[in-house]
Amino acid sequence: QVQLVESGGGLVQAGGSLRLSCAASGRTFRSYSMGWFRQVLGQERELVAAIRWSGGSTYHADFVKGRFTISKDNAKNTLYLQMNSLKPEDTAVYYCAARSGVGALRSIQYDYWGQGTQITVSS
């Protein structure tokens, strides 16, 4: 049973930084891709960043390039999202997700999800 548990959310002022963590368990993730999504109430869940567990190739959405960085720690089976220069429009619930194979853009293509963590950026 795959489990993804996010942590690190909270309230931060615009321009500040936060780091999200996602502890993954239940299997080896060598053949998996992991992603961070975010969702604002009433809107679709959108991909923020993704990473191949093996090899570490990454993808960052244009709206976070230069500000957010996805990374992983193989030994700890943990996924991270370092978020810098946060903006009020980054306010959302952030989710960790996993899928077998290469990364994908759409939330429906991911098989496993964490419970989500709220990020609120005040102006």
Backbone as a chain_set.jsonl record, in Angstrom:
{"seq": "QVQLVESGGGLVQAGGSLRLSCAASGRTFRSYSMGWFRQVLGQERELVAAIRWSGGSTYHADFVKGRFTISKDNAKNTLYLQMNSLKPEDTAVYYCAARSGVGALRSIQYDYWGQGTQITVSS", "coords": {"N": [[0.842, -1.183, 0.0], [0.801, 2.004, -1.076], [1.845, 4.949, 0.447], [1.649, 8.426, 0.833], [2.784, 11.196, 2.469], [2.414, 14.46, 3.175], [4.141, 17.366, 4.396], [4.944, 20.542, 5.936], [3.513, 22.749, 5.126], [1.849, 25.984, 5.464], [1.481, 29.376, 6.689], [2.749, 32.197, 5.092], [4.525, 35.221, 4.405], [4.354, 37.273, 1.453], [7.044, 36.913, -0.792], [8.48, 35.332, 0.854], [9.741, 32.053, 1.916], [9.171, 28.51, 1.723], [9.452, 25.02, 2.485], [8.228, 22.093, 1.225], [7.637, 18.729, 2.165], [7.42, 15.289, 1.247], [6.81, 12.273, 2.39], [7.35, 9.09, 1.262], [6.108, 5.786, 1.114], [5.758, 2.172, 1.173], [6.464, 0.876, -1.137], [9.121, 0.282, -3.532], [10.335, 3.047, -5.34], [11.668, 3.256, -7.66], [10.977, 3.043, -10.366], [9.168, 4.985, -10.702], [7.492, 8.165, -11.177], [7.267, 11.298, -9.571], [5.161, 13.919, -8.414], [4.334, 17.35, -7.707], [1.33, 18.88, -7.137], [-1.094, 21.541, -7.24], [-4.037, 23.04, -5.899], [-6.686, 25.268, -6.108], [-9.668, 26.14, -4.491], [-12.475, 25.25, -6.301], [-11.196, 25.245, -8.686], [-9.27, 23.485, -11.218], [-6.94, 20.864, -10.429], [-3.534, 21.527, -10.689], [-0.393, 20.812, -12.246], [2.622, 21.421, -10.63], [5.352, 20.754, -10.404], [7.531, 18.056, -11.389], [9.287, 14.913, -11.075], [11.527, 12.357, -12.109], [12.014, 9.373, -10.408], [14.15, 7.662, -10.749], [17.126, 8.647, -11.988], [16.391, 11.354, -11.952], [15.438, 13.432, -13.598], [13.755, 16.513, -14.193], [10.752, 18.53, -14.184], [9.365, 21.736, -14.344], [6.613, 23.825, -13.937], [5.847, 26.689, -15.941], [4.966, 28.869, -14.449], [6.259, 28.665, -12.039], [8.921, 28.461, -12.494], [12.287, 29.166, -11.751], [11.62, 29.958, -9.222], [10.558, 27.84, -7.659], [11.743, 24.611, -6.674], [11.97, 21.222, -7.363], [12.943, 18.255, -5.703], [14.593, 15.241, -4.507], [15.223, 12.755, -1.994], [16.772, 9.902, -2.105], [17.568, 8.017, -0.187], [15.968, 8.57, 1.975], [13.518, 8.258, 0.917], [11.972, 10.47, 0.206], [10.279, 13.273, -1.058], [10.713, 16.624, -2.152], [9.706, 20.095, -2.197], [11.025, 23.025, -2.76], [10.157, 26.264, -2.158], [10.505, 29.461, -3.145], [10.456, 33.072, -3.068], [7.68, 33.518, -2.793], [4.325, 34.145, -3.855], [1.143, 35.804, -3.47], [-0.646, 34.567, -5.229], [0.218, 31.971, -5.231], [-1.082, 30.718, -3.257], [-2.743, 27.884, -2.16], [-3.918, 24.465, -1.912], [-1.498, 22.057, -1.639], [-0.427, 19.107, -3.187], [1.167, 15.966, -3.05], [2.063, 13.507, -5.436], [2.122, 10.305, -7.126], [3.162, 8.201, -9.811], [3.493, 5.335, -11.907], [6.2, 4.973, -14.107], [7.03, 7.409, -16.68], [6.909, 10.98, -16.085], [3.863, 12.915, -15.927], [1.424, 15.32, -17.044], [-1.205, 15.671, -16.251], [-3.525, 15.447, -13.577], [-5.152, 13.225, -13.44], [-3.643, 11.191, -14.375], [-2.068, 10.258, -12.394], [-1.528, 7.89, -9.801], [-1.396, 7.684, -7.041], [-1.912, 9.602, -4.092], [-1.151, 12.192, -1.754], [-2.467, 13.641, 1.301], [-2.639, 16.331, 1.13], [-1.547, 19.711, 1.713], [-1.967, 22.896, 3.122], [-1.016, 25.954, 1.711], [-0.627, 29.281, 2.386], [-0.216, 32.456, 1.223], [0.396, 35.604, 2.252], [-0.259, 39.015, 1.391]], "CA": [[0.0, 0.0, 0.0], [1.596, 3.226, -1.182], [1.415, 6.084, 1.277], [2.356, 9.688, 0.625], [2.419, 12.079, 3.569], [3.021, 15.778, 3.007], [4.322, 18.237, 5.561], [5.668, 21.767, 5.646], [2.661, 23.851, 4.719], [1.617, 27.019, 6.462], [1.237, 30.774, 6.303], [4.002, 32.916, 4.868], [4.342, 36.508, 3.727], [4.843, 37.342, 0.076], [8.498, 37.021, -0.843], [9.077, 34.351, 1.75], [10.056, 30.713, 1.431], [8.725, 27.323, 2.445], [9.824, 23.759, 1.862], [7.31, 20.985, 1.44], [8.2, 17.372, 2.122], [6.459, 14.214, 1.013], [7.406, 10.987, 2.747], [6.736, 8.025, 0.472], [6.355, 4.447, 1.654], [4.886, 1.116, 0.676], [7.075, 0.161, -2.247], [10.264, 0.996, -4.08], [9.827, 4.008, -6.307], [12.695, 3.407, -8.684], [10.38, 3.174, -11.698], [8.064, 5.928, -10.572], [7.645, 9.613, -11.229], [6.546, 11.969, -8.493], [4.829, 15.289, -8.765], [3.628, 18.269, -6.809], [0.2, 19.57, -7.729], [-1.783, 22.459, -6.343], [-5.445, 23.247, -6.248], [-7.465, 26.317, -5.471], [-11.072, 25.723, -4.427], [-13.258, 25.579, -7.486], [-10.369, 25.163, -9.886], [-8.649, 22.186, -11.453], [-5.638, 20.611, -9.846], [-2.535, 21.772, -11.725], [0.947, 20.329, -11.946], [3.614, 22.446, -10.308], [6.67, 20.221, -10.744], [7.59, 16.603, -11.385], [10.644, 14.373, -11.098], [11.683, 10.913, -12.246], [12.723, 8.896, -9.234], [15.419, 7.146, -11.24], [17.729, 9.602, -12.921], [16.177, 12.684, -11.401], [15.044, 14.506, -14.518], [12.7, 17.323, -13.585], [9.89, 19.445, -14.935], [8.746, 22.79, -13.536], [5.664, 24.64, -14.686], [6.373, 28.025, -16.231], [4.605, 29.854, -13.425], [7.123, 28.527, -10.859], [10.334, 28.373, -12.895], [13.132, 30.169, -11.124], [11.186, 30.191, -7.838], [10.353, 26.562, -6.971], [12.623, 23.524, -7.11], [11.619, 19.887, -6.896], [14.109, 17.393, -5.489], [14.271, 14.016, -3.769], [16.274, 12.092, -1.233], [16.515, 8.476, -2.315], [17.776, 7.266, 1.046], [14.845, 8.821, 2.879], [12.263, 8.101, 0.164], [11.254, 11.713, 0.45], [10.2, 14.258, -2.134], [10.696, 17.982, -1.622], [9.449, 21.235, -3.064], [11.521, 24.276, -2.191], [9.391, 27.363, -2.735], [11.062, 30.769, -2.819], [9.775, 34.235, -3.68], [6.264, 33.162, -2.862], [3.381, 35.196, -4.219], [-0.222, 35.492, -3.012], [-1.309, 33.641, -6.162], [0.661, 30.611, -4.945], [-1.949, 30.169, -2.222], [-3.465, 26.706, -2.643], [-3.574, 23.202, -1.269], [-0.461, 21.392, -2.414], [-0.498, 17.663, -3.081], [2.202, 15.089, -3.567], [1.437, 12.429, -6.2], [3.059, 9.354, -7.711], [2.67, 7.337, -10.875], [4.505, 4.454, -12.469], [6.666, 5.391, -15.416], [7.455, 8.786, -16.88], [6.034, 11.98, -15.525], [2.701, 13.301, -16.717], [0.958, 16.656, -16.709], [-2.579, 15.705, -15.776], [-3.712, 14.794, -12.284], [-5.824, 11.94, -13.616], [-2.635, 10.217, -14.752], [-1.342, 9.845, -11.198], [-2.244, 6.816, -9.127], [-1.356, 7.811, -5.584], [-1.974, 10.999, -3.659], [-1.118, 12.537, -0.349], [-3.683, 14.253, 1.831], [-2.61, 17.76, 0.828], [-1.14, 20.654, 2.756], [-2.363, 24.254, 2.735], [-0.052, 27.056, 1.664], [-1.277, 30.58, 2.289], [0.763, 33.529, 1.082], [-0.257, 36.891, 2.511], [0.37, 40.144, 0.678]], "C": [[0.886, 1.245, 0.0], [0.992, 4.307, -0.297], [2.291, 7.283, 0.98], [1.865, 10.654, 1.695], [3.169, 13.389, 3.421], [3.182, 16.47, 4.35], [5.015, 19.513, 5.097], [4.82, 22.93, 5.203], [2.512, 24.89, 5.805], [1.353, 28.369, 5.853], [2.58, 31.479, 6.179], [3.695, 34.233, 4.171], [4.886, 36.438, 2.306], [6.348, 37.616, 0.082], [9.218, 36.009, 0.011], [9.277, 32.998, 1.101], [9.433, 29.645, 2.325], [9.292, 26.108, 1.726], [8.807, 22.697, 2.235], [8.076, 19.67, 1.363], [7.073, 16.388, 1.888], [7.174, 12.902, 1.296], [6.641, 9.872, 2.043], [7.083, 6.661, 1.063], [5.448, 3.443, 0.969], [5.422, 0.341, -0.503], [8.372, 0.865, -2.616], [9.776, 1.854, -5.234], [10.761, 4.204, -7.488], [12.106, 3.657, -10.065], [9.256, 4.2, -11.731], [8.488, 7.353, -10.892], [6.769, 10.21, -10.135], [6.263, 13.406, -8.906], [4.233, 16.051, -7.604], [2.549, 18.968, -7.62], [-0.303, 20.603, -6.733], [-3.201, 22.69, -6.843], [-6.036, 24.36, -5.413], [-8.923, 25.874, -5.535], [-11.822, 26.185, -5.665], [-12.491, 25.515, -8.783], [-9.78, 23.766, -10.026], [-7.301, 22.089, -10.752], [-4.581, 20.752, -10.957], [-1.16, 21.296, -11.267], [1.886, 21.505, -11.719], [5.002, 21.991, -10.75], [6.63, 18.708, -10.673], [9.039, 16.148, -11.51], [10.598, 12.873, -11.305], [12.507, 10.424, -11.069], [14.098, 8.361, -9.624], [15.98, 8.111, -12.263], [17.539, 11.038, -12.508], [15.825, 13.782, -12.37], [13.812, 15.212, -13.974], [11.914, 18.135, -14.61], [9.348, 20.464, -13.947], [7.806, 23.59, -14.428], [6.224, 26.048, -14.864], [6.11, 29.002, -15.096], [5.425, 29.711, -12.144], [8.605, 28.466, -11.213], [11.137, 29.518, -12.305], [12.77, 30.456, -9.68], [11.077, 28.889, -7.039], [11.33, 25.534, -7.528], [12.164, 22.216, -6.5], [12.894, 19.073, -6.745], [13.669, 16.177, -4.681], [15.489, 13.532, -3.016], [15.976, 10.6, -1.309], [16.599, 7.689, -1.008], [16.594, 7.406, 1.995], [13.496, 8.592, 2.205], [11.365, 9.331, 0.34], [11.392, 12.655, -0.728], [10.107, 15.635, -1.5], [10.233, 18.971, -2.683], [9.915, 22.472, -2.317], [10.84, 25.429, -2.912], [9.964, 28.677, -2.228], [10.266, 31.855, -3.514], [8.283, 33.972, -3.84], [5.399, 34.38, -3.111], [2.001, 34.826, -3.683], [-0.934, 34.507, -3.939], [-0.806, 32.205, -6.042], [-0.194, 29.95, -3.858], [-2.808, 29.05, -2.786], [-3.22, 25.551, -1.678], [-2.601, 22.482, -2.197], [-0.488, 19.892, -2.116], [0.75, 17.023, -3.676], [1.509, 13.935, -4.29], [2.503, 11.54, -6.817], [2.375, 8.55, -8.806], [3.815, 6.482, -11.375], [4.911, 4.968, -13.841], [7.053, 6.851, -15.474], [6.451, 9.75, -16.28], [4.912, 12.353, -16.474], [2.166, 14.629, -16.196], [-0.387, 16.67, -16.006], [-2.743, 14.915, -14.49], [-4.325, 13.408, -12.425], [-4.832, 10.83, -13.948], [-1.811, 9.725, -13.564], [-2.201, 8.895, -10.369], [-2.361, 7.013, -7.622], [-1.235, 9.276, -5.202], [-1.788, 11.11, -2.152], [-2.389, 13.26, 0.038], [-3.75, 15.749, 1.541], [-2.185, 18.597, 2.016], [-1.406, 22.069, 2.258], [-1.163, 25.195, 2.783], [-0.838, 28.344, 1.487], [-0.198, 31.654, 2.282], [0.039, 34.854, 1.237], [0.501, 38.009, 1.814], [0.849, 41.208, 1.641]], "O": [[1.622, 1.501, 0.953], [-0.218, 4.537, -0.302], [3.514, 7.172, 0.887], [0.665, 10.9, 1.811], [4.395, 13.434, 3.526], [2.458, 16.194, 5.307], [5.594, 19.562, 4.012], [5.352, 24.006, 4.925], [2.985, 24.708, 6.926], [1.044, 28.495, 4.668], [3.438, 31.368, 7.055], [2.716, 34.34, 3.433], [5.771, 35.638, 2.005], [6.849, 38.435, 0.853], [10.434, 35.848, -0.096], [9.023, 32.812, -0.089], [9.205, 29.856, 3.516], [9.576, 26.15, 0.529], [8.56, 22.439, 3.413], [9.03, 19.525, 0.599], [5.928, 16.619, 2.277], [8.039, 12.476, 0.531], [5.429, 9.734, 2.214], [8.223, 6.42, 1.461], [4.498, 3.808, 0.278], [4.907, -0.725, -0.84], [8.684, 1.925, -2.072], [8.912, 1.442, -6.008], [10.661, 5.187, -8.221], [12.681, 4.408, -10.853], [8.487, 4.261, -12.69], [9.671, 7.695, -10.878], [5.691, 9.705, -9.821], [7.029, 14.021, -9.649], [3.703, 15.475, -6.654], [2.824, 19.569, -8.658], [0.014, 20.551, -5.545], [-3.508, 22.554, -8.028], [-5.906, 24.392, -4.19], [-9.355, 25.295, -6.532], [-11.799, 27.362, -6.022], [-13.059, 25.707, -9.859], [-9.788, 22.973, -9.085], [-6.621, 23.088, -10.518], [-4.722, 20.167, -12.03], [-0.81, 21.365, -10.089], [1.935, 22.45, -12.506], [5.736, 22.742, -11.391], [5.791, 18.136, -9.976], [9.902, 16.888, -11.982], [9.739, 12.189, -10.748], [13.562, 10.98, -10.762], [15.084, 8.578, -8.92], [15.359, 8.357, -13.297], [18.435, 11.861, -12.694], [15.899, 14.959, -12.015], [12.937, 14.588, -13.373], [12.361, 18.379, -15.731], [8.922, 20.11, -12.848], [8.168, 23.98, -15.538], [6.986, 26.531, -14.027], [6.939, 29.866, -14.814], [5.306, 30.546, -11.247], [9.452, 28.423, -10.321], [10.729, 30.679, -12.352], [13.526, 31.127, -8.977], [11.463, 28.845, -5.871], [11.697, 25.58, -8.702], [11.989, 22.106, -5.286], [13.813, 19.185, -7.557], [12.526, 16.093, -4.231], [16.627, 13.854, -3.355], [15.053, 10.101, -0.664], [15.786, 6.798, -0.761], [16.261, 6.475, 2.728], [12.451, 8.716, 2.844], [10.164, 9.221, 0.589], [12.466, 12.812, -1.31], [9.499, 15.801, -0.442], [10.348, 18.73, -3.884], [9.278, 22.91, -1.359], [10.936, 25.552, -4.133], [9.915, 28.97, -1.033], [9.496, 31.585, -4.437], [7.712, 34.188, -4.91], [5.688, 35.485, -2.652], [1.722, 33.647, -3.466], [-1.741, 33.699, -3.479], [-1.35, 31.31, -6.689], [-0.041, 28.761, -3.579], [-3.518, 29.241, -3.773], [-2.417, 25.655, -0.751], [-2.862, 22.323, -3.389], [-0.561, 19.469, -0.962], [1.301, 17.491, -4.673], [0.487, 13.436, -3.82], [3.644, 11.961, -7.009], [1.181, 8.258, -8.739], [4.979, 6.87, -11.273], [4.061, 5.354, -14.643], [7.367, 7.463, -14.453], [5.304, 9.396, -16.006], [5.005, 12.131, -17.682], [2.422, 15.013, -15.054], [-0.676, 17.591, -15.242], [-2.165, 13.839, -14.335], [-4.048, 12.518, -11.621], [-5.157, 9.651, -13.814], [-0.947, 8.863, -13.725], [-3.415, 9.062, -10.249], [-3.323, 6.555, -7.004], [-0.57, 10.071, -5.867], [-2.21, 10.243, -1.386], [-3.278, 13.467, -0.788], [-4.806, 16.364, 1.691], [-2.428, 18.243, 3.17], [-1.107, 22.398, 1.111], [-0.407, 25.225, 3.753], [-1.622, 28.478, 0.547], [0.618, 31.751, 3.199], [-0.836, 35.185, 0.437], [1.722, 37.963, 1.664], [1.399, 42.223, 1.215]]}, "num_chains": 1, "name": "protein.A"}
